Amino acid sequence: MHYKEAIRIQPTFADAYSNMGNTLKEMQDIQGALQCYTRAIQINPAFADAHSNLASIHKDSGNIPEAIQSYRTALKLKPDFPDAYCNLAHCLQIVCDWTDYDARMKKLVSIVGEQLERNRLPSVHPHHSMLYPLSHEYRKAIANRHANLCMEKINVLHKQPYKYPSELTSDGRIRIGYVSSDFGNHPTSHLMQSIPGLHDKSRVEIFCYALSPDDGTTFRSKITREAEHFIDLSQIPCNGKAADRINQDGIHILVNMNGYTKGARNEIFALRPAPVQVMWLGYPGTSGAPFMDYLITDRITSPMKLATQYSEKLAFMPDTFFVGDHKHMFPHLKERVLIESVDNPKLLNNEGIKDTVALINTTDLSPVIESAEVMTIKEVVNPATTKESVEVAVTVAQLPSTAPIESMIQAGQVQATVNGLLVQNGLATTQMNNKAATGEEPPQNILVTTRKQYGLPEDAVIYCNFNQLYKIDPSTLQMWCNILKRVPKSVVWLLRFPAHGEANILAQAQQLGVGAGRIIFSNVAAKEEHVRRGQLADVCLDTPLCNGHTTGMDVLWAGTPMITLSGETLASRVAASQLHCLGCPELVAQTRQEYEDIACKLGNDREYLKATRAKVWKARIDSPLFDCKTYATNLERLFGRMWKKYSGGEKPDHITEW
């Protein structure tokens, strides 16, 4: 490394240390990079770039307070430093520090505008652009600059254009290549791990190209096993050679599942190893890339009136472009049994059914039926806000006493025996079976989930949001606080995602007139617990700025209604698409006032809440939203139409009709 030689000649060469740190960071040697930046600052404390580089290491490592401090130092030393300013803005967004928020947003938009005008690479990353009040043109242009950077990188390879197969395979199949760095324990695989194996092998031949090494999880092994061909491109670091391999495989349609997320290798797509190249699922926005032909979406997520914000042609799925493998991963959540004590029956008195306080889930209910009095309770509810009566049915296990369960939770024990029935504390899944905790296999034990485990009031309306906190902005918290004021005995349940955001959210809520105890935080949990505990919430309040995508699917599979407010970006319309697919368009608001009104209607009209919860609980089982087989079939049909256009000599065009 030339920098080492420069340092040997001149040991106090701060620039060499900083540049060597950049190289080590690219090589994933984080500790080495950290040491280099620290040494550069020791040599020259006024070296703004080194402070900014050090901040980026802290940011990537999740040390946000340290990153904020280093970015601020860099800006103090060098006030005109766009990269440091925009990265600081993103760090502040992550921890919900909204000090001078409007002024910050205004300056950030101004910086991006000036950089685009000068044809520079913007300091705002494409994946972060949906968080800021940028125009659609700016967002598309940011993505385009990054796409151009990929093209510049591959130009040095001086490769000749590839030749493509003009016909299908000898057996008439379309060869589909899925490319992703997320074939492993990642939300993308949680959503689509079953799709490769569910494709019709008489119509398509599936190739999965992994950009990351095997992480040893069942997510990876399932995709490896069920795809007809699985190729580990992490073993081929040269993008040119990786593209050669894809082209040699005769791929007809190549699918980009990363976009501008971590681990992406868009340079492979820039080389165009396949005749048709498509964006799908893993990235919530446009690629801005001339080398990407289509973006798979749907009529709700990306209506044609908003098509100009995409560089790709839109290819609509018939229901929703989103998919979830929850039936396969969490079959124990298809049913739930409410826990009732014979000596203190709360469910059977005039309080009516409350299905979010204490419950058990298991893949096999027979031990429960043998040890407890299990019954189905039906209740006819008459919402004040609608004219239709709805029958709500729940399954209840009456136990002689729930004291052993309460003692288990209070003492933090892993298991307890109740009337001969062995039950597991729902907080202890990582201790009992790590693969069940991560969602790699369904839990076999009887899991107990209660509000007491999370310090949630049993008699309150619980509004939840389990997204990362960066998706919350001042206007969203304002709506949530307005809802809390209008719904007595209600709380908002959030995650310490990250922990440093909690104090900022609580302080802002206090300023908005919402006191302590009305917003409750829990720790981030392993995947299975994360999904299962969603059953304890009455309603999910989605984040309009950037919706819950995977987390939206998680909470709906838990049977909890979700309220969303549609924006214009793809990232702000996914939840609306999920709800339309589920058959619940009444939960999609078009204005901030309507969002608050829907939430308050559910919070104040308990009968309407019960009816809505019953609707969501029932709909998720039969909805296309969680039907991976139907989804795979529709995806094949969409790929077929793309190929028909290409093979017929047509240019890519919007595919909107089914």
FIZAMAR-451838 format. One record per residue (C-alpha): x, y, z. Coordinates in steps of 0.25 Angstrom, whole numbers. Layout:
<sites>
SITE      c1      c2      c3
SITE       X       Y       Z
...
</sites>
This chain:
<sites>
SITE      c1      c2      c3
SITE       0       0       0
SITE       6      13      -5
SITE       1      21       8
SITE       9      12      17
SITE      22      16       9
SITE      18      31      10
SITE      16      30      25
SITE      29      23      26
SITE      36      34      19
SITE      28      45      27
SITE      22      39      40
SITE      14      52      42
SITE       7      52      28
SITE      -8      53      33
SITE     -14      52      19
SITE      -7      39      17
SITE     -13      33      29
SITE     -27      38      25
SITE     -26      33      11
SITE     -21      19      16
SITE     -33      19      26
SITE     -42      21      13
SITE     -36       9       7
SITE     -37       1      19
SITE     -51       4      20
SITE     -54       0       6
SITE     -47     -13       9
SITE     -57     -15      21
SITE     -45     -13      31
SITE     -53      -4      41
SITE     -43      -5      52
SITE     -32      -2      44
SITE     -39      10      37
SITE     -43      15      51
SITE     -28      15      56
SITE     -24      23      43
SITE     -34      34      45
SITE     -31      35      59
SITE     -16      36      57
SITE     -19      47      46
SITE     -26      55      56
SITE     -15      53      66
SITE      -5      59      56
SITE     -15      70      51
SITE     -26      73      60
SITE     -32      83      50
SITE     -33      73      39
SITE     -48      74      36
SITE     -48      62      26
SITE     -42      53      36
SITE     -53      57      46
SITE     -63      54      36
SITE     -57      41      32
SITE     -57      37      46
SITE     -71      41      48
SITE     -75      32      36
SITE     -68      20      43
SITE     -76      23      56
SITE     -89      24      48
SITE     -88      11      40
SITE     -85       4      54
SITE     -97      10      60
SITE     -90      19      69
SITE     -99      31      66
SITE     -95      41      77
SITE     -81      39      74
SITE     -83      41      59
SITE     -91      54      62
SITE     -80      60      70
SITE     -70      57      60
SITE     -78      63      48
SITE     -81      75      57
SITE     -66      77      59
SITE     -63      75      44
SITE     -73      86      41
SITE     -68      95      52
SITE     -54      94      45
SITE     -60      95      31
SITE     -74     101      30
SITE     -75      99      15
SITE     -75      84      16
SITE     -87      78       9
SITE     -84      63      11
SITE     -82      66      26
SITE     -95      74      27
SITE    -104      64      20
SITE     -98      52      28
SITE    -100      60      41
SITE    -115      62      36
SITE    -117      48      34
SITE    -111      44      48
SITE    -120      54      54
SITE    -132      48      47
SITE    -128      34      52
SITE    -129      39      67
SITE    -141      49      65
SITE    -133      61      68
SITE    -142      72      61
SITE    -135      84      66
SITE    -136      95      55
SITE    -142      84      47
SITE    -149      93      36
SITE    -136     101      34
SITE    -128      88      33
SITE    -137      83      23
SITE    -137      96      15
SITE    -122      96      15
SITE    -121      81      11
SITE    -130      83      -1
SITE    -122      95      -5
SITE    -109      87      -4
SITE    -115      76     -13
SITE    -120      86     -23
SITE    -106      93     -24
SITE     -99      80     -26
SITE    -108      75     -37
SITE    -107      88     -44
SITE     -92      86     -44
SITE     -93      72     -48
SITE     -87      67     -35
SITE     -90      54     -28
SITE    -100      59     -17
SITE     -97      58      -2
SITE    -110      51       0
SITE    -111      36      -3
SITE    -122      31     -12
SITE    -127      22       0
SITE    -128      34       9
SITE    -135      43      -1
SITE    -149      39       2
SITE    -147      45      16
SITE    -145      59      12
SITE    -155      69       5
SITE    -148      68      -8
SITE    -155      68     -22
SITE    -157      56     -30
SITE    -148      61     -40
SITE    -137      63     -30
SITE    -139      49     -24
SITE    -138      43     -38
SITE    -126      51     -41
SITE    -119      47     -29
SITE    -121      32     -33
SITE    -117      35     -47
SITE    -103      41     -42
SITE    -101      29     -34
SITE    -104      20     -46
SITE     -95      29     -55
SITE     -84      26     -45
SITE     -86      11     -47
SITE     -85      13     -62
SITE     -72      21     -60
SITE     -66       9     -52
SITE     -69      -1     -62
SITE     -64       7     -74
SITE     -50       5     -70
SITE     -52     -10     -72
SITE     -54      -7     -87
SITE     -63     -19     -89
SITE     -70     -21    -102
SITE     -86     -22    -101
SITE     -91     -35     -98
SITE     -99     -44    -108
SITE    -113     -49    -103
SITE    -121     -61    -105
SITE    -132     -58    -115
SITE    -140     -70    -112
SITE    -145     -77     -99
SITE    -138     -90     -95
SITE    -140    -102    -103
SITE    -151    -106     -93
SITE    -158     -93     -95
SITE    -154     -87     -81
SITE    -151     -73     -78
SITE    -138     -72     -70
SITE    -139     -62     -58
SITE    -127     -58     -50
SITE    -130     -52     -36
SITE    -118     -44     -31
SITE    -117     -40     -16
SITE    -107     -38      -5
SITE    -118     -42       5
SITE    -120     -57       3
SITE    -119     -60      18
SITE    -124     -54      31
SITE    -129     -41      25
SITE    -143     -35      24
SITE    -143     -37       8
SITE    -141     -52      10
SITE    -152     -52      21
SITE    -161     -47      11
SITE    -158     -55      -2
SITE    -150     -68       3
SITE    -161     -77      -3
SITE    -162     -70     -16
SITE    -151     -77     -24
SITE    -156     -91     -20
SITE    -171     -88     -23
SITE    -168     -84     -37
SITE    -174     -93     -48
SITE    -162    -100     -53
SITE    -169    -103     -66
SITE    -170     -88     -69
SITE    -157     -82     -63
SITE    -143     -87     -59
SITE    -138     -80     -47
SITE    -124     -75     -44
SITE    -121     -68     -31
SITE    -108     -60     -30
SITE    -103     -57     -16
SITE     -95     -45     -14
SITE     -91     -49       0
SITE     -85     -61       6
SITE     -93     -72      13
SITE     -97     -67      27
SITE    -101     -82      31
SITE    -116     -79      33
SITE    -127     -87      28
SITE    -132     -75      20
SITE    -119     -76      12
SITE    -120     -92      11
SITE    -135     -91       7
SITE    -132     -82      -5
SITE    -120     -90      -8
SITE    -127    -103      -8
SITE    -140     -99     -15
SITE    -135     -90     -26
SITE    -131     -99     -38
SITE    -117     -92     -39
SITE    -110     -84     -28
SITE     -97     -77     -31
SITE     -89     -70     -20
SITE     -84     -57     -27
SITE     -77     -53     -14
SITE     -66     -62     -19
SITE     -65     -54     -32
SITE     -62     -40     -27
SITE     -59     -35     -41
SITE     -72     -29     -46
SITE     -67     -32     -60
SITE     -65     -46     -58
SITE     -78     -47     -50
SITE     -86     -41     -61
SITE     -79     -51     -71
SITE     -84     -62     -62
SITE     -98     -57     -63
SITE     -98     -55     -78
SITE     -92     -69     -80
SITE    -104     -75     -72
SITE    -113     -69     -83
SITE    -121     -61     -74
SITE    -133     -55     -81
SITE    -138     -46     -69
SITE    -128     -41     -58
SITE    -135     -36     -45
SITE    -128     -25     -36
SITE    -132     -27     -22
SITE    -123     -17     -16
SITE    -124      -4     -23
SITE    -115       5     -14
SITE    -116      -3      -1
SITE    -103      -9       6
SITE     -96     -20      -2
SITE    -101     -15     -16
SITE     -93     -17     -28
SITE    -100      -9     -38
SITE     -88      -9     -47
SITE     -92     -23     -51
SITE    -105     -18     -56
SITE     -98      -6     -63
SITE     -90     -16     -71
SITE    -104     -21     -76
SITE    -101     -36     -76
SITE    -116     -39     -79
SITE    -126     -33     -89
SITE    -137     -29     -79
SITE    -133     -24     -65
SITE    -143     -21     -54
SITE    -144     -15     -40
SITE    -152     -23     -30
SITE    -155     -23     -15
SITE    -142     -19      -8
SITE    -141      -4     -11
SITE    -152       6      -9
SITE    -150      15     -21
SITE    -145      17     -35
SITE    -131      13     -39
SITE    -130      26     -48
SITE    -122      16     -57
SITE    -122      15     -72
SITE    -118       1     -70
SITE    -131      -3     -62
SITE    -143      -6     -71
SITE    -155      -8     -62
SITE    -159      -6     -47
SITE    -168     -17     -42
SITE    -179      -9     -34
SITE    -194      -8     -34
SITE    -206       2     -37
SITE    -207       7     -22
SITE    -192       8     -19
SITE    -188      15     -32
SITE    -201      20     -40
SITE    -198      25     -54
SITE    -200      39     -50
SITE    -187      38     -42
SITE    -180      30     -53
SITE    -170      42     -56
SITE    -163      40     -43
SITE    -157      27     -48
SITE    -147      25     -59
SITE    -152      11     -61
SITE    -165       6     -68
SITE    -175       2     -58
SITE    -179     -13     -57
SITE    -191     -15     -49
SITE    -194     -28     -41
SITE    -209     -30     -40
SITE    -211     -29     -25
SITE    -198     -23     -18
SITE    -184     -24     -22
SITE    -181     -27      -7
SITE    -180     -41      -2
SITE    -178     -48      12
SITE    -174     -62      15
SITE    -181     -61      29
SITE    -190     -74      27
SITE    -177     -82      25
SITE    -169     -75      36
SITE    -179     -72      47
SITE    -190     -83      46
SITE    -192     -83      61
SITE    -198     -69      59
SITE    -210     -74      50
SITE    -217     -77      63
SITE    -217     -70      77
SITE    -223     -74      90
SITE    -227     -64     100
SITE    -223     -68     115
SITE    -234     -67     125
SITE    -234     -70     140
SITE    -246     -78     145
SITE    -245     -71     159
SITE    -244     -57     152
SITE    -251     -57     139
SITE    -250     -44     131
SITE    -253     -49     117
SITE    -267     -54     121
SITE    -273     -43     129
SITE    -279     -30     124
SITE    -265     -24     119
SITE    -267     -32     106
SITE    -255     -39      99
SITE    -241     -33     100
SITE    -232     -40      91
SITE    -219     -33      93
SITE    -216     -35     108
SITE    -211     -49     110
SITE    -210     -60     100
SITE    -203     -73      96
SITE    -198     -77      82
SITE    -194     -91      78
SITE    -193    -100      65
SITE    -201    -111      72
SITE    -212    -107      81
SITE    -215    -121      86
SITE    -207    -120      99
SITE    -215    -108     102
SITE    -228    -114     100
SITE    -224    -126     109
SITE    -220    -117     121
SITE    -230    -106     120
SITE    -245    -103     117
SITE    -244     -98     103
SITE    -256     -91      97
SITE    -260     -82      86
SITE    -267     -69      91
SITE    -275     -61      81
SITE    -279     -47      82
SITE    -288     -38      73
SITE    -283     -24      73
SITE    -290     -12      68
SITE    -281      -1      64
SITE    -287      13      67
SITE    -280      18      54
SITE    -285       8      45
SITE    -299       1      43
SITE    -294     -13      42
SITE    -294     -23      53
SITE    -282     -32      53
SITE    -280     -46      60
SITE    -266     -47      67
SITE    -261     -60      71
SITE    -249     -63      80
SITE    -243     -76      86
SITE    -241     -76     101
SITE    -234     -85     110
SITE    -239     -85     124
SITE    -229     -89     134
SITE    -231     -92     149
SITE    -222     -81     152
SITE    -212     -72     144
SITE    -204     -69     156
SITE    -192     -78     151
SITE    -191     -70     138
SITE    -192     -57     146
SITE    -181     -62     155
SITE    -172     -67     143
SITE    -173     -53     137
SITE    -171     -45     149
SITE    -158     -54     153
SITE    -153     -54     138
SITE    -154     -69     138
SITE    -153     -77     125
SITE    -164     -87     127
SITE    -175     -90     136
SITE    -185    -102     138
SITE    -200     -98     139
SITE    -209    -110     142
SITE    -199    -120     136
SITE    -197    -111     124
SITE    -183    -106     121
SITE    -183     -92     115
SITE    -171     -83     111
SITE    -169     -69     115
SITE    -170     -61     101
SITE    -158     -53     105
SITE    -149     -65     106
SITE    -149     -70      91
SITE    -134     -67      89
SITE    -130     -75     102
SITE    -139     -87      98
SITE    -137     -88      83
SITE    -129     -78      75
SITE    -134     -83      61
SITE    -148     -81      66
SITE    -145     -67      71
SITE    -139     -63      58
SITE    -151     -69      50
SITE    -142     -79      43
SITE    -152     -90      49
SITE    -165     -90      55
SITE    -165     -90      71
SITE    -170    -104      76
SITE    -173     -99      90
SITE    -186     -92      95
SITE    -182     -77      96
SITE    -188     -68     106
SITE    -189     -53     102
SITE    -195     -42     111
SITE    -196     -27     112
SITE    -189     -29     126
SITE    -177     -34     120
SITE    -175     -20     113
SITE    -180     -11     124
SITE    -193      -8     116
SITE    -206      -4     123
SITE    -216     -15     121
SITE    -228      -6     121
SITE    -222       4     110
SITE    -223       5      95
SITE    -209       2      90
SITE    -205       9      78
SITE    -192       3      73
SITE    -181       6      63
SITE    -169      -4      62
SITE    -161       4      51
SITE    -147      10      52
SITE    -149      23      58
SITE    -143      31      46
SITE    -156      29      39
SITE    -163      38      49
SITE    -163      53      46
SITE    -169      65      54
SITE    -182      65      47
SITE    -184      50      50
SITE    -182      51      65
SITE    -191      63      65
SITE    -202      54      59
SITE    -199      43      69
SITE    -200      53      80
SITE    -213      59      75
SITE    -219      45      75
SITE    -214      42      89
SITE    -221      55      94
SITE    -234      51      87
SITE    -234      36      92
SITE    -234      35     107
SITE    -226      24     113
SITE    -218      21     101
SITE    -203      20      99
SITE    -193      19      87
SITE    -183       8      88
SITE    -170      10      81
SITE    -156       3      80
SITE    -143       7      84
SITE    -138       7      70
SITE    -128      13      73
SITE    -128      15      88
SITE    -123      29      87
SITE    -136      33      80
SITE    -144      31      92
SITE    -141      43     100
SITE    -143      52      88
SITE    -157      46      85
SITE    -161      48     100
SITE    -156      62     100
SITE    -163      66      88
SITE    -176      59      92
SITE    -175      67     105
SITE    -174      80      98
SITE    -187      76      90
SITE    -195      74     103
SITE    -193      59     104
SITE    -188      55     118
SITE    -180      43     123
SITE    -186      29     122
SITE    -193      32     109
SITE    -182      28     100
SITE    -175      14     104
SITE    -163       9      99
SITE    -158      -6      98
SITE    -145     -12      93
SITE    -143     -17      79
SITE    -146     -32      79
SITE    -142     -44      71
SITE    -151     -46      59
SITE    -161     -57      64
SITE    -164     -49      77
SITE    -164     -36      69
SITE    -175     -41      60
SITE    -183     -49      71
SITE    -183     -37      81
SITE    -191     -29      71
SITE    -203     -36      75
SITE    -203     -28      88
SITE    -205     -15      81
SITE    -220     -11      77
SITE    -215      -2      65
SITE    -203       1      58
SITE    -200      15      54
SITE    -192      15      41
SITE    -181      26      38
SITE    -185      34      26
SITE    -171      39      22
SITE    -166      25      20
SITE    -176      13      23
SITE    -174       1      30
SITE    -171      -9      19
SITE    -166     -22      25
SITE    -171     -17      38
SITE    -185     -14      32
SITE    -186     -29      28
SITE    -181     -33      42
SITE    -192     -25      49
SITE    -203     -29      39
SITE    -199     -44      41
SITE    -201     -42      56
SITE    -215     -38      53
SITE    -214     -23      57
SITE    -220     -13      48
SITE    -211      -2      42
SITE    -214      12      39
SITE    -206      19      28
SITE    -206      32      20
SITE    -202      31       6
SITE    -191      41       1
SITE    -186      41     -13
SITE    -172      33     -12
SITE    -172      18     -14
SITE    -167      17       1
SITE    -179      25       6
SITE    -190      17      -2
SITE    -186       2       1
SITE    -195       1      14
SITE    -207       6       5
SITE    -204      -5      -5
SITE    -203     -15       6
SITE    -216     -11      12
SITE    -224     -10      -1
SITE    -219     -24      -4
SITE    -224     -29      10
SITE    -237     -23       7
SITE    -236     -11      17
SITE    -236       2       9
SITE    -244       9      20
SITE    -231       9      28
SITE    -224      17      17
SITE    -224      32      20
SITE    -223      43       9
SITE    -220      55      19
SITE    -214      57      32
SITE    -228      60      38
SITE    -234      47      33
SITE    -222      39      38
SITE    -225      45      52
SITE    -240      42      51
SITE    -238      28      47
SITE    -229      25      59
SITE    -239      32      68
SITE    -251      25      63
SITE    -244      12      66
SITE    -239      17      79
SITE    -252      22      84
SITE    -262      12      78
SITE    -258      -1      84
SITE    -269      -8      76
SITE    -263      -3      63
SITE    -249      -7      68
SITE    -253     -21      71
SITE    -260     -22      57
SITE    -248     -16      50
SITE    -239     -26      57
SITE    -247     -38      54
SITE    -247     -34      39
SITE    -232     -33      39
SITE    -230     -46      47
SITE    -239     -53      37
SITE    -234     -46      24
SITE    -219     -49      26
SITE    -221     -64      24
SITE    -228     -64      11
SITE    -222     -51       5
SITE    -213     -51      -7
SITE    -204     -42       3
SITE    -198     -55       9
SITE    -200     -64      -2
SITE    -186     -67      -8
SITE    -191     -78     -18
SITE    -201     -68     -25
SITE    -190     -57     -24
SITE    -180     -66     -31
SITE    -190     -70     -42
SITE    -193     -55     -44
SITE    -178     -51     -45
SITE    -176     -62     -55
SITE    -187     -56     -64
SITE    -181     -42     -62
SITE    -168     -47     -66
SITE    -174     -54     -78
SITE    -180     -41     -83
SITE    -167     -34     -82
SITE    -160     -45     -90
SITE    -171     -44    -100
SITE    -169     -29    -102
SITE    -154     -31    -104
SITE    -154     -43    -113
SITE    -164     -36    -122
SITE    -155     -25    -124
SITE    -162     -15    -115
SITE    -156      -5    -105
SITE    -159      -7     -91
SITE    -173       0     -88
SITE    -182       1     -76
SITE    -189     -12     -73
SITE    -202      -8     -65
SITE    -213     -17     -69
SITE    -216     -31     -65
</sites>
